[in-house]
Amino acid sequence: MDRQKEILISVLLFAIGVVPLGIGAYIWSLPAIFIGITLAVAVLPSAYRLLRFPSLRQVSAGDVAKNVRQPHLLPLAGGMLVAFSGIDGSGKTTQADRLVESLKEQGVPAVRVWARWRPIVSYPFMGFLYMTRGWRRKDYAKISIIKRIWAYLVLIDQCVFALWNIWPHLLRGRVVCIDRYLVDQVVELKFDGLYNPNCARLFSILLPMPDETFVLDVPVTEAIERKDDTGEMLDRLGIDIDVKSYLNRRRSILLETATELEATVIDTTHPISETHAKIREKTLRRYFSSK
């Protein structure tokens, strides 16, 4: 494929990924915004790779389209995504920060991203339901229509989050160490009885998948000793359950989900430095083996 065709295909892909999103934002139509986000997440990495990597310049336009349809889009970006999951007090933030420091010492560009942000779609929806009906998230599973659509609202928020907070770093070739991500989101949906298998498949298609997922495990009693503000969070959300029962249930779902997704489970009852050494070794091995 000659250079003119490369540039033409890249421009078309960029247009497909950006124009619908811009139109949706201009007219402020949520369906149009969702379609635009979906297209952007799907095609922009391929457009970027077509311009940057020589290997793809030898393939046909049909091969480019095939790349766009791949469920795991991260390799197209040149970066690496490392996710940390676990119950409160398991050490996610500590280990994510340490890994970023270690990677930078090795000359590897890295950044930590915290995935707990204020969603632009699901939170306003929650606020509307609370103000008009008095419903909290714990009530949504009792309402069939909300139970069916809630995961899709969360997906829209995750796509927006990835577009602004994950993809820019990946496209620059950075290692993104993300504190709470898809495993935690799945656990939250299952905990609330709002998990939707059909929507879950879209998560793996529309969002960058982690190269490594570390599930940090710790007994509930020790987690409570390390972090004592979980009860305040439960009161704020109107969740009528004691802290120990809450964490036990989430830990059970978390370990079950980790097995399903083949994540690496690490016991964090050991010294912080020992846990970090395991995470660092596996991450560096994965990073350099992919280069």
Secondary structure, 3 states (H helix, E strand, C coil): CCHHHHHHHHHHHHHHHHHHHHHHHHHCCHHHHHHHHHHHHHHHHHHHHHHHCHHHHHCCHHHHHHHHCCCCCHHHCCCEEEEEECCCCCCHHHHHHHHHHHHHHCCCCEEEEECCCCCCCHHHHHHHHHHHHCCCHHHHHHCHHHHHHHHHHHHHHHHHHHHHHCHHHHHCCCEEEEECCHHHHHHHHHHCCCCCHHHHHHHHHHCCCCCEEEEEECCHHHHHHHCCCHHHHHHHHCCCCCHHHHHHHHHHHHHHHHHHCCCEEEECCCCHHHHHHHHHHHHHHHHHHCC
